[in-house]
Amino acid sequence: MPSAEVVDLSNCDREPIHIPGSTQPHGCLVVSALEDGRLLRWSSNAPAFLASGEAMQGRRLADLVGEDAAGRIATILADTREGMPPRLAFGVATASGARFDVAVHRAGGAGIVEFERHSDAHGPALDIARTMIARIAREISVDDLLAEAPRVVREALGYDRVMVYRFAQDGAGQVVGEDRLPELESFLGQWFPASDIPQQARELYTRNIIRVIGDAGGERCSLVPELDDHGRPLDLSHAHLRSVSPIHLEYLRNMGVAASMSISVMVDGVLWGLIACHHYSPRALPMAQRAAAEMFGAFFALHLHALRQKRTLEVATAARGALDRFLRLASHHTDVGELLRGNIEEFAGLMPCDGVGLWLGGRWTAQGATPPASALPELAAFIGTQAQGRVWSTDSLVEVWPPAEAFWESAAGVLALPLSQLPRDYLLFFRREIVQTLAWAGRPEKIYETGPHGDRLTPRKSFAIWKETVRRRASPWTDADREIAEAARSALVEIVLRHNELMAEEREKADTRQRLLNEELNHRVKNILAVIKSLVEHSAQDGRSVEDYVASLRGRIQSLALAHDQVVRGAGGGALADLLRAELSPYEGASARASLGGPVVRLDARAFSVMALVLHELATNAAKYGALSRPGGQVEVRWSVDAAGDCEIFWRERGGPPVARPGRSGFGTALIERSIPYDLGGESEMRYEPGGFVARLKLPGRHIAAGSAGDEEWAGRPAAEEEAPVSLAEASVLLVEDQMIIAMDVESMMNEAGIERITTAASAADALRRLQEMTPDVAVLDVNLGSGTSAPVAEELERRGVPFVFVTGYGDRSMIPPGSAHIRVLTKPYDRDVLVAALRELHASRRVPAAG
């Protein structure tokens, strides 16, 4: 931000906080060349902090910290890539005998190395994290989790105040959990305006999960030199020591806060909120405790997500009960439209509202406080552009749709339930305008200081701006309201689509199946929580580093997720061959060096989940220590079904390093040896033969379904026939995806695969405009774009001979445009390996564009 610009709350959302040109003083930062360790930049306190003398220009990192420490840092740098979060190393000893905790990452083509003084007073990070996680793992409700987590963090880390802070859709935030010193005022339940955490700050929270401010009144250590040889500042987005915005520091000081720390809570890849810690004297949390806090935050987010899913199931069950009477009526009617219109009052009881209306087939039926019928055609058309086939709501319709000015007193807020995939029919709930005063954070009698820029930068003035009387706004729709609406939408869509096909007896069977499904889902949620808790606790018992622990835990949970996703998609289970390919595909070259063969075998849900974890451990061990760790190594997997119906699987490795049974069995070995006998009643045997590792697994016939006599044996392609992967470095890709967050995620997947030329369009019209200026090599088309489909884009790509794939979140091909049955369809959510493999296949088979 130019220095001539007056700094205030109206422009702080434009401050370039990722390139402050300085660091915090509780550590130092150096930037070194990757090829020779030559120093390129450093924080002004680095010479004193590292006791290296004043002269820094022209020196190497080894000159500052010694060859051993520099070599360890270089090894870490070699194993990282641009954009990755920092890797941590604890207790790194320098040549002078000092010990530091070090954070290492890459940015701008150089190595960024941060040094902080080592402290082992609180023990290893894993021990701290396990103690914290154990405290919240037993919580079985969202409310209890939000209440307990701040207590756990404050007791473990020692801050004066800890809050769980949840973001609303507009960026404002509410304190939904708190633990504090008794003498401090409470912020629990209070709101803070979106300007307190601007958009660019929220974006940085998604990149840097832990953010520490050691001293709100401390000096900033400038970078020397501030700009590189090309006049560019250093991007410190991932740096732990990145200095803090002067605006934010002043804000903290005016609140009396001297130090802070925050843990980002990421749920489904989106910033749900923060665990925010305040301290009223300077305090820089040691790196080991920050690592523990990061692991705690990841488990907290996972546990929160699981409990929210459990609550969704409970709410859906309750909503289903409220709809029972309507469903019983529906079984005796042939005209669903008339049934819905005749029972409109039944829906008003699903959630608090002042009016309810049905827009179905161009007809309007309403009860209570609703808009006039003349406004409905335009209102329904507008909702169609916003809802995109999902439940949509706003507590101030006039803010997003100005024509609502004519009726905002009776219908200020609306919640819409689409009744079909097309933007046409809706069940609408309305709430009247309610005059209310929002309880924004801070007590009126609380006295805050006035900052040097005037009182506009004090918390009191910030809160006063938002402590306003709200007009043209209804009481907000809660998460519970939207969950009930989603459950009702699912039930009503089912009725609208299938009513004429179901008879009374079939409806009774469907209700029975629904109850059984609800019980099964509730059982699975509890089991998933128990399994994840076990993985968290036992994965840490092998005495490995934080990085290995996190990587191992991530891999095991991903395998569990793969299994449960396949169970859902595969109506209760999946194919053994598909599971083997999925577990081997992440390892470079594994598909070319793995020989798979056996009859068609399907596993039931229980066996599929167990085998996902077992095969993940086998594949991981082969890649780390076995045949896949060396060029030329081979893995052979063969399976057969005997006369009793049992399936016997042989895993054999050749060409790897010498193997021997480990002296102490870790958790991974225990998974392989005990899971199948314990969970499935089968057999598991491991042998460390001179030629390589061998495993024999036997699954009882009750857990499998073999193929029919006409099914051919499945066999993996021999290694000699494998071709080198097609390079995507020069490929240009057109991505049509209407959801920005999803599009950003897919772009990141493509970037990791080497694709740099990506053109993204949010609608069919936007894509067609871009195609007037370019012809991509390949394309990825989301089928359903909310207000339309990608069919026009598919037709144009077909005309030009550009290969493409469709992507859809629906479980079948019902949304695929006519005439495109031959096009490959990928399912959402996107899987990186599947997407990249599809792009390689498309790029290898691209045709010459048609003339004209």
Secondary structure, 3 states (H helix, E strand, C coil): CCCCCCCCCCCHHHCCCCCCCEECCCEEEEEECCCCCEEEEEECCHHHHCCCCCCCCCCEHHHHHCHHHHHHHHHHHHCCCCCCCCEEEEEEECCCCCEEEEEEEEECCEEEEEEEECCCCCCCHHHHHHHHHHHHHCCCCHHHHHHHHHHHHHHHHCCCEEEEEEECCCCCEEEEEEEECCCCCCCCCCEECHHHCCHHHHHHHHHCCEEEECCCCCCCEEEECCECCCCCECCCCCCCCECCCHHHHHHHHHHCCCEEEEEEEEECCEEEEEEEEEECCCCCCCHHHHHHHHHHHHHHHHHHHHHHHHHHHHHHHHHHHHHHHHHHHHCCCCCHHHHHHHCHHHHCCCCCCCEEEEEECCEEEEEECCCCHHHHHHHHHHHHHHHCCCCEEECCHHHHCHHHHHCCCCCCEEEEEECCCCCCCEEEEEECCCCEECCECCCCCCCCCCECCEHHHCHHHHHHHHCCEECCCCCCCCHHHHHHHHHHHHHHHHHHHHHHHCCHHHHHHHHHHHHHHHHHHHHHHHHHHHHHHHHHHHHHHHCCCHHHHHHHHHHHHHHHHHHHHHHHHCCCEEEHHHHHHHHHCCCCCHHHHEEEEECCEEEEHHHHHHHHHHHHHHHHHHHHCCHHHCCCCEEEEEEEECCCCCEEEEEEEECCCCCCCCCCCCHHHHHHHHHHHHHHCCEEEEEEECCEEEEEEEECHHHEEECCCCCCCEECCCHHHCCCCCCCCCCEEEEECCCHHHHHHHHHHHHHCCCCEEEEECCHHHHHHHHCCCCCCEEEEECECCCCECHHHHHHHHHHCCCEEEEECCCCCCCCCCCCCCCCEEECCCCHHHHHHHHHHHHHCCCCCCCC
